[in-house]
Amino acid sequence: MRLAFSTAMPGAHDALFHAIFSRVDVAAGQLRSVLPRDIASRIDWSSLRLEDGHYVDEDLASRQSDLLYSASLQGHPALLYVLFEHQSTCDPLMPFRLLRYTVRVADRWLAEHQGSRTVPVILPVVMAHAEGGWQAATSMDALYALPDELMRAVAPHVPRFRFVLDDLAVQNDEALMARAFHALGVLGLLMLRHGRETEDLPKLMVDWAALFVSVWRAPDGPQALATLIRYAMLVNRAATIQDLTRALVPVLGQGAEAVIMTEGQRLIQQGRAEGEAKGEARGRASALLAVFSARGMVFSSEQRERILSCQDLAILDRWIHRAATAASVDESLGEGN
């Protein structure tokens, strides 16, 4: 049985990242491994707490996956903002993006701590696995593009920071497996690094047998294994149910086969449901284009593609409702607002 949901890949990356690294025990190990030692040694890791991180703008929320943690930094409040960047290419404006996000974090913190005259330290961490490794700026300094002498003159008066980068694309497996933290976290990093490889994933999973055994024997072993199996099926075109069964059942036992088969069946059902939803969305999109044409409203090829590619039925319904009275296509789609 061969399953491949290539259109769901970004969502699959996000889901794996959240499922694994929203666990405090796993996140603590990951952050201790990537933060500068002088900082990591000063954090009280027993104080680490997952915070509600849903504060970004609505139009940005669908393009990123992030987690926000709080901790005590030698008795002082600190926030650790972890962004997972899974695009195939690097964002050259990543430092500016992080500046925007950390300002939002500080704004919300001040709203929750009325009267405070200080803000907590916010440490940005980027986990990335862009193809070829991270090739873009890691500090705000690099974005100013000023000569050194001029940069020294303005430096005291402009934002300057460097984010912590965990570049999975340039890490070798031995280095990742040597990180002293939860086996599920290490497997998560390995899966994110290799999941898209078409032929070798089941073989690599055999090489990671000791990690899978450790995860499987944990109290939440079946659930954790299901998360990893689902990710493999979603992002890897070559990994079949049979491949995954041959790789893991001899190591984990027959109970693992039931988990693999169950996830396979769930994805089949999900694929059918998504196919039906896409058909319904296509119908609404065609109806919207028909309304524009009937009213003599001209739309660009970019607007047409945006409409036809939209799968959110609520958004399509909102556009159709606006199209009945809007003065332009831009107004119907909420562009320029």
SVG drawing of the C-alpha trace seen along z (x, -y; Angstrom):
<svg xmlns="http://www.w3.org/2000/svg" viewBox="-25 -57 60 67">
<polyline fill="none" stroke="black" stroke-width="0.4" points="0.0,0.0 1.6,-3.2 0.6,-6.5 1.8,-10.0 0.1,-13.2 2.6,-15.7 0.3,-18.7 0.1,-18.1 3.9,-18.2 4.1,-21.6 1.3,-20.7 3.0,-17.4 6.3,-19.1 4.4,-21.5 2.4,-18.7 5.6,-16.6 7.3,-19.7 4.4,-20.6 3.7,-17.0 7.3,-16.4 8.7,-19.8 5.6,-21.0 6.6,-18.4 8.5,-20.2 10.9,-17.3 11.8,-17.0 12.0,-20.8 14.3,-21.2 16.8,-18.8 16.7,-20.4 17.2,-23.9 20.0,-22.9 21.7,-21.3 21.5,-24.4 21.7,-27.4 25.1,-28.8 26.5,-27.0 26.9,-30.2 23.2,-30.8 22.0,-27.2 23.9,-26.8 22.1,-29.8 18.5,-28.6 16.5,-26.7 15.3,-23.9 12.8,-22.7 11.0,-26.0 10.5,-25.6 6.8,-26.0 5.0,-26.0 3.2,-29.3 0.3,-30.1 2.1,-31.3 -0.8,-32.1 -0.2,-35.8 1.0,-36.3 -1.0,-38.0 -3.6,-35.8 -2.0,-36.1 1.4,-35.0 0.0,-32.1 -0.4,-29.8 3.2,-30.3 5.1,-29.4 5.3,-27.0 6.5,-28.2 6.5,-27.5 7.0,-29.8 8.5,-28.8 9.1,-30.6 11.8,-29.9 13.8,-31.4 17.2,-32.8 19.1,-33.0 15.9,-34.2 14.9,-36.6 12.0,-35.9 13.0,-34.8 11.1,-33.7 12.4,-31.3 10.8,-31.7 11.4,-28.7 10.6,-29.0 10.6,-26.0 11.5,-27.0 10.8,-24.2 10.8,-26.0 13.0,-24.6 14.9,-27.9 16.1,-30.3 14.3,-33.5 16.9,-36.3 14.8,-38.6 14.6,-36.0 16.2,-38.4 13.5,-41.0 10.7,-38.4 12.1,-37.4 12.2,-41.1 8.6,-41.5 7.6,-38.3 9.6,-39.1 8.0,-42.5 4.6,-40.8 5.7,-38.5 6.8,-41.5 3.6,-43.4 1.5,-40.5 3.7,-40.0 3.2,-43.6 -0.5,-43.3 -0.5,-40.4 1.7,-42.2 0.0,-45.6 2.3,-48.3 5.5,-46.5 8.4,-48.8 10.6,-46.0 10.2,-43.2 11.7,-39.7 14.7,-38.6 13.4,-36.9 15.8,-34.4 14.9,-33.5 15.9,-30.0 15.4,-28.9 15.2,-25.2 15.7,-24.9 16.1,-22.2 16.3,-24.1 17.9,-22.2 21.6,-22.8 21.7,-24.3 21.1,-27.8 22.6,-30.4 20.9,-33.6 21.6,-36.2 21.4,-35.2 21.6,-38.7 20.0,-42.1 23.5,-43.6 23.7,-41.8 20.4,-43.3 21.6,-46.9 24.2,-46.5 26.3,-49.4 30.1,-49.9 31.8,-48.8 32.7,-52.4 29.2,-53.6 27.8,-50.5 29.9,-51.3 28.6,-54.8 24.9,-53.8 25.2,-50.6 24.2,-52.0 21.0,-53.4 19.5,-50.4 18.2,-47.0 21.0,-44.4 20.6,-40.7 21.7,-37.3 19.3,-34.4 20.4,-30.9 20.3,-28.6 19.9,-24.8 20.5,-23.9 19.5,-20.3 20.6,-20.2 24.3,-20.5 24.2,-18.3 25.3,-14.7 23.3,-11.9 26.0,-11.1 26.0,-14.6 22.2,-14.6 22.2,-11.2 24.9,-12.3 22.6,-15.0 21.8,-14.0 18.1,-14.3 14.9,-12.4 14.9,-9.7 11.7,-11.0 13.4,-14.4 16.4,-12.9 14.1,-10.8 12.1,-13.9 15.2,-15.7 16.3,-12.7 12.9,-12.4 12.8,-16.0 16.3,-15.8 15.7,-12.7 11.9,-12.4 11.9,-13.7 14.5,-11.3 12.8,-9.0 14.5,-5.7 16.5,-5.4 14.1,-6.3 13.0,-2.7 16.6,-1.6 17.6,-4.5 14.8,-3.7 16.5,-0.3 19.7,-2.1 17.8,-4.1 16.4,-0.9 17.7,-1.7 15.9,-5.1 12.7,-3.5 12.9,-0.9 13.3,-3.6 10.4,-5.5 8.2,-2.4 8.8,-1.3 7.8,-4.7 4.3,-4.9 3.1,-6.9 5.0,-4.7 2.2,-3.7 1.1,-7.3 4.6,-8.6 5.2,-5.9 2.0,-6.8 3.1,-10.4 6.4,-9.3 4.8,-6.8 2.2,-9.3 4.9,-11.8 6.9,-9.3 3.8,-8.3 2.9,-11.9 6.3,-13.3 8.0,-10.3 6.7,-9.0 8.6,-5.8 7.8,-4.7 4.9,-2.1 3.1,-0.4 5.0,2.8 8.4,1.0 7.7,-0.5 6.4,2.8 9.5,4.7 11.7,2.1 10.1,1.8 8.1,4.9 11.2,7.1 12.6,4.6 9.5,3.5 7.2,6.6 3.7,7.2 2.2,4.4 4.0,1.9 2.3,3.5 -1.1,2.6 0.0,-1.0 1.4,-1.2 -1.7,0.3 -4.0,-2.0 -2.2,-5.1 -2.3,-3.8 -6.0,-3.4 -6.5,-6.8 -4.5,-8.5 -6.6,-6.7 -9.8,-8.0 -8.2,-11.5 -7.3,-11.4 -10.8,-10.6 -12.2,-13.4 -9.7,-15.9 -10.6,-14.9 -14.2,-15.6 -13.5,-18.9 -11.3,-20.0 -14.1,-19.2 -16.5,-21.3 -14.0,-24.2 -13.5,-24.0 -17.2,-24.4 -17.3,-27.5 -14.2,-29.0 -15.9,-28.5 -19.1,-30.1 -17.1,-33.2 -15.4,-33.6 -18.8,-33.4 -20.1,-36.2 -17.2,-38.4 -17.7,-37.7 -21.5,-38.3 -20.8,-41.7 -18.2,-42.6 -15.4,-42.7 -12.0,-41.9 -9.6,-39.7 -5.9,-39.1 -4.3,-35.7 -2.8,-36.0 -6.3,-36.6 -7.7,-33.7 -5.0,-31.4 -5.5,-32.6 -9.2,-31.8 -8.8,-28.4 -6.1,-27.4 -8.1,-28.3 -9.3,-25.3 -11.0,-27.1 -14.7,-27.0 -15.4,-29.8 -13.1,-32.2 -14.6,-31.3 -18.1,-31.9 -17.0,-35.2 -15.6,-36.2 -18.8,-35.2 -20.9,-37.3 -18.7,-40.3 -18.7,-39.9 -22.4,-40.6 -21.9,-44.2 -18.2,-45.0 -17.0,-47.7 -13.9,-45.6 -12.3,-42.2 -9.7,-43.7 -12.5,-44.7 -14.1,-41.3 -10.9,-39.5 -10.0,-42.0 -6.8,-43.0 -5.2,-46.4 -6.8,-46.5"/>
</svg>
